[in-house]
């Protein structure tokens, strides 16, 4: 009798927790981009140069994905996004920041210095590696999480946007916050 009641409670508890995880936990994605494009997005976030950011909160920036992957924007709002900066002339590349996608951004003209075919979205910045927000125009000052650390954590960089497992997203957040202490 007690075992049956215990099993029923255990089953219902697990079912409820699984359901709540599905509803409450957003998905997480890893996007890549050039240091020049991230630099411009952060400068725009800080100075609100573009019309697309007028009236938006101070911690919102514009980020994008290649037009080939624009389908992801339809489901991205509210999801967590990590931005990995690719290797540039002055830096080796690495994990730069993370935030929450806040909807599709409409750009009337070319926005980023590198590349032409980007589908844009608003990203509410929640955290960044040291130097990224403080020195947006000087990527040499950015203390990024190196590619090797991601590889050690079992996160490989693949082309295009990558869906991350919950555990991977938690590891990336921990990596970024550990740089701040």
Beta strands, then each sheet from edge to edge (+ up, - down):
strand 1: 28-33
strand 2: 60-66
strand 3: 80-85
strand 4: 94-104
strand 5: 118-128
strand 6: 162-164
sheet 1: 2+ 5- 4+ 3- 1- 6+
end
